[in-house]
Amino acid sequence: MKRLVLAVVLSAVAVSAEAQTRYNAWSDPNAPHTAAQSAFVKELRTLVSEAEKARAADPKFLQDLKNLAAKYDVSLPSVIFSDDFSDGDFTKNPAWQVTSGKYWIEKGYGLRSIVEKASATTSQNNTSNQQQKLSKEEMIIGVLGAVLGGQTQQQGKTQQQAAVTPKNDPATIQLTTPVKNAFTLKMSLSSWAEGAQFEMGPYQGNEADVGYKLVYRSGQTPALQLLRNYKSSSSVVASLSSLKLEDQKYHEIEWIRNPAGAMSVSIDGKSVLQATDNGFRDDFSGFVMKNISGDLIIKSVAMQTTP
């Protein structure tokens, strides 16, 4: 009996040893990427970058290689910044800076800004009032102008032009923090007034007017634009003809840019813009939001790197 048990055990050990030699370890296809895969993607992107600089290959072929690298890069994203303004202070953690206009925390809602848009009627009324006021002074201006050789009359015209210029200063707030060229932006936004115009996006350098901009204009065509913006020029990357957010509800905006330069914008889970642009290849210096007109509340805003 003991001999029989020993034979069975020895047989089982032999089968186990044979199985270990015949079969390799199973790899889960859904498991996180390996270090070798990450290194391969990084090396591939380096080679593509060098080939672009040396113009050593067809740009279409290089773009295909970029898309391939983006497809197999499944590295985990890292948070760039995140703020839901629940602490009641937007000047720290993270430290937003208001460079023009006014922003404040509306308790229970989020970061709020109101900019009144100067209407055409208001501008006309201001112009008429100024013209009437100046006409009453024409006699005095004429006398002084004759004495001073017309200098006072010219000064009066300059003051008139300055007085009738409609004032519509935007409210701008920005966050100075390194932003990768490939990013994912998520924002919860509510618009409360007709005629709203709002801009946001990552910027390069010390000035916030160089970079990509997502521009929303209520009641206009196009209503949504993705722009590549320089100091003295701006190019349209993609646009949407019709969009209206003035229902006093929060809308979820998601803007994704991958390492290959492909960008997509969705609102409330629906894709509205898609385009590829490599006008900016370097990383960005920060993120800016600008309320040009309207009553806007930002419940939350966050950015992270896009694998």
C-alpha positions in Angstrom: 0.0 0.0 0.0 2.8 2.4 0.9 4.5 1.6 -2.4 1.3 2.4 -4.3 0.9 5.8 -2.5 4.6 6.7 -3.2 4.1 5.8 -6.9 1.1 8.1 -7.2 3.0 11.0 -5.5 6.0 10.6 -7.7 3.8 10.4 -10.8 2.1 13.7 -9.8 5.4 15.4 -9.2 6.6 14.3 -12.6 3.4 15.6 -14.3 3.8 18.9 -12.5 7.4 19.2 -13.6 6.5 18.4 -17.1 3.6 21.0 -17.0 6.1 23.7 -15.8 8.4 23.0 -18.7 5.6 22.9 -21.3 3.6 26.0 -20.4 4.7 29.6 -20.0 3.2 32.1 -17.5 -0.1 33.6 -18.7 -0.1 37.4 -19.3 -3.3 39.3 -18.7 -3.9 41.4 -21.9 -5.8 44.0 -19.7 -3.0 44.3 -17.2 -1.1 47.6 -16.9 1.7 48.3 -19.4 5.2 47.0 -18.7 8.3 49.0 -18.3 9.6 47.7 -21.6 6.4 48.9 -23.4 6.7 52.3 -21.9 10.4 52.5 -22.9 9.6 51.5 -26.4 6.9 54.2 -26.8 9.3 56.8 -25.4 12.1 55.7 -27.7 9.7 55.7 -30.7 8.6 59.2 -30.0 12.2 60.4 -29.7 13.1 58.9 -33.1 10.0 60.5 -34.7 11.0 63.9 -33.2 14.5 63.6 -34.5 13.2 62.5 -38.0 10.9 65.6 -38.0 13.7 68.0 -37.2 15.9 66.4 -39.9 13.1 66.1 -42.4 14.2 62.5 -42.9 10.7 61.0 -43.7 7.3 61.7 -45.2 5.3 63.8 -42.7 2.3 61.5 -43.2 4.4 58.5 -42.2 5.7 60.3 -39.1 2.1 61.2 -38.1 1.2 57.5 -38.5 4.1 56.6 -36.1 2.8 59.3 -33.7 -0.6 57.8 -33.8 0.9 54.3 -33.2 2.8 55.5 -30.2 -0.3 57.1 -28.8 -2.3 53.9 -29.3 0.1 51.8 -27.3 1.0 54.3 -24.6 -1.3 53.3 -21.7 0.7 55.0 -19.0 -1.3 56.3 -16.1 -2.3 60.0 -16.2 -1.0 62.4 -13.6 -3.1 65.3 -12.1 -1.9 68.8 -13.2 -4.4 70.7 -11.0 -7.9 70.3 -9.6 -10.2 72.8 -7.9 -13.9 72.6 -6.9 -13.7 75.9 -5.0 -15.4 74.3 -2.0 -12.8 75.8 0.4 -14.1 79.3 -0.4 -10.7 80.6 -1.5 -9.4 80.4 -5.1 -6.1 82.2 -4.2 -4.4 79.1 -2.8 -4.2 75.4 -3.4 -4.2 76.0 -6.3 -3.3 79.7 -6.5 -5.4 81.4 -9.1 -4.6 85.0 -10.0 -7.1 87.6 -11.3 -5.4 89.8 -13.9 -8.4 91.8 -14.9 -12.1 92.2 -13.8 -13.5 90.4 -10.8 -14.0 86.8 -9.6 -15.4 85.6 -6.4 -16.7 82.4 -4.7 -20.5 82.1 -4.7 -21.2 79.9 -1.8 -22.9 76.6 -2.8 -22.3 77.3 -6.5 -18.6 77.9 -7.4 -16.3 80.5 -8.9 -18.4 83.3 -10.4 -17.8 86.2 -12.7 -20.2 88.8 -14.2 -19.3 91.1 -17.0 -22.0 93.3 -18.5 -22.0 93.6 -22.2 -22.4 97.2 -23.5 -25.5 97.2 -25.8 -25.8 99.1 -29.0 -28.6 101.2 -27.5 -26.6 102.1 -24.5 -23.7 103.2 -26.7 -26.0 105.3 -28.8 -27.5 107.0 -25.8 -24.1 107.7 -24.3 -23.0 109.1 -27.7 -26.1 111.4 -27.9 -25.7 112.6 -24.3 -22.0 113.4 -24.8 -22.8 115.3 -28.1 -25.5 117.3 -26.3 -23.2 118.1 -23.5 -20.4 119.2 -25.8 -22.7 121.3 -28.0 -23.5 123.4 -24.9 -19.8 124.1 -24.5 -19.1 124.9 -28.2 -19.3 128.6 -27.6 -16.6 128.5 -24.9 -14.5 126.1 -26.9 -14.7 128.3 -29.9 -13.5 131.4 -28.0 -10.7 129.5 -26.3 -9.8 127.9 -29.6 -9.4 131.3 -31.3 -7.1 132.4 -28.5 -5.0 129.2 -28.5 -4.9 128.7 -32.2 -7.3 125.8 -32.4 -5.6 123.5 -29.9 -8.5 123.5 -27.4 -10.9 122.6 -30.2 -8.8 119.6 -31.2 -8.5 118.5 -27.6 -12.3 118.7 -27.3 -12.7 116.3 -30.2 -10.2 113.8 -28.6 -12.1 113.9 -25.3 -15.4 113.3 -27.1 -14.1 110.2 -28.9 -12.8 108.8 -25.6 -16.0 109.5 -23.8 -18.2 107.6 -26.3 -16.1 104.5 -26.5 -18.1 101.6 -24.9 -16.4 100.0 -21.9 -16.6 96.2 -21.8 -13.5 95.0 -19.9 -13.1 91.2 -19.6 -12.6 89.3 -16.4 -9.4 87.2 -16.6 -8.1 84.6 -14.2 -5.1 82.3 -14.7 -3.1 79.6 -13.0 0.6 79.5 -13.6 1.5 75.8 -13.5 3.3 73.5 -16.0 0.8 71.8 -18.4 1.9 69.0 -20.6 1.3 69.3 -24.4 -1.0 66.3 -24.1 -3.8 67.0 -21.6 -7.3 66.3 -20.5 -9.4 69.2 -19.2 -12.7 68.7 -17.4 -14.9 71.6 -16.4 -18.4 72.0 -14.9 -19.8 75.3 -16.2 -23.1 77.2 -15.8 -24.1 80.2 -17.9 -26.9 82.5 -16.5 -27.2 85.4 -19.0 -27.8 85.8 -22.8 -25.0 87.0 -24.9 -22.3 85.2 -23.0 -18.7 84.9 -24.4 -16.1 82.8 -22.6 -12.6 81.7 -23.4 -10.3 79.2 -21.8 -7.2 77.2 -22.6 -3.5 76.5 -21.9 -0.9 79.2 -22.7 2.8 79.3 -23.4 5.3 81.9 -22.1 4.6 84.7 -19.7 1.6 86.1 -21.7 -1.7 84.3 -21.6 -2.6 85.1 -25.2 -0.4 82.5 -26.9 -1.8 78.9 -26.9 -4.9 77.0 -27.7 -8.3 78.5 -26.9 -11.7 77.1 -26.6 -14.2 80.0 -27.3 -17.9 79.9 -26.5 -20.2 82.6 -27.9 -23.9 82.5 -27.0 -26.3 83.2 -29.8 -23.7 83.6 -32.4 -22.4 81.6 -35.4 -20.1 79.8 -34.9 -21.0 79.3 -31.3 -17.9 77.2 -30.3 -14.4 77.5 -31.7 -11.1 75.8 -31.1 -8.4 78.3 -31.9 -4.6 78.3 -32.3 -3.8 81.7 -30.9 -0.6 83.8 -31.3 0.0 87.4 -30.2 -0.9 88.9 -33.5 -2.9 86.2 -35.2 -5.4 83.4 -34.6 -6.3 80.3 -36.7 -9.5 78.3 -36.5 -8.7 74.6 -35.8 -12.4 73.5 -35.5 -15.8 75.1 -35.0 -19.4 74.3 -34.2 -22.2 76.4 -35.7 -24.9 76.1 -33.0 -24.7 75.7 -29.2 -26.7 77.2 -26.3 -25.8 76.7 -22.6 -28.0 79.5 -21.0 -30.3 77.2 -19.1 -28.8 77.9 -15.6 -27.7 74.2 -15.4 -24.2 72.9 -15.1 -22.7 71.5 -18.3 -19.8 69.1 -18.3 -17.1 70.1 -20.8 -14.2 67.7 -21.6 -11.3 68.7 -23.8 -8.7 66.0 -24.7 -5.5 66.4 -26.5 -3.3 63.3 -27.1 0.5 63.1 -27.7 -0.1 63.0 -31.5 -1.9 66.3 -31.5 -5.4 64.9 -31.9 -8.0 67.0 -30.0 -11.7 66.3 -29.1 -14.2 68.4 -27.2 -17.4 67.0 -25.7 -20.2 68.6 -23.8 -22.4 66.5 -21.5 -20.8 63.4 -23.0 -21.5 64.3 -26.6 -18.6 64.9 -29.0 -18.9 68.3 -30.6 -15.4 69.1 -32.0 -12.6 67.0 -33.4 -9.3 68.0 -35.0 -5.6 67.4 -35.2 -3.1 70.3 -34.8 0.6 70.4 -34.0 1.0 74.2 -34.0 2.2 74.0 -30.4 4.6 71.1 -29.8 6.2 72.3 -26.5 4.5 72.1 -23.1 2.5 75.0 -21.7 3.1 77.4 -18.9 -0.4 77.7 -17.4 -4.1 77.8 -17.9 -6.3 80.9 -18.4 -10.0 81.6 -18.3 -11.6 84.8 -19.6 -15.2 86.1 -19.2 -15.7 88.6 -22.0 -19.4 89.0 -21.3 -22.0 87.1 -19.3 -22.8 85.7 -15.9 -20.8 82.5 -15.5 -20.3 80.0 -12.6 -17.5 77.4 -12.7 -18.3 74.6 -10.3 -15.1 72.7 -10.8 -12.1 72.6 -13.2 -9.3 70.0 -13.4 -6.5 69.0 -15.8 -4.4 65.9 -16.1 -1.9 64.5 -18.5 -3.2 62.4 -21.4 -1.3 59.1 -22.0 
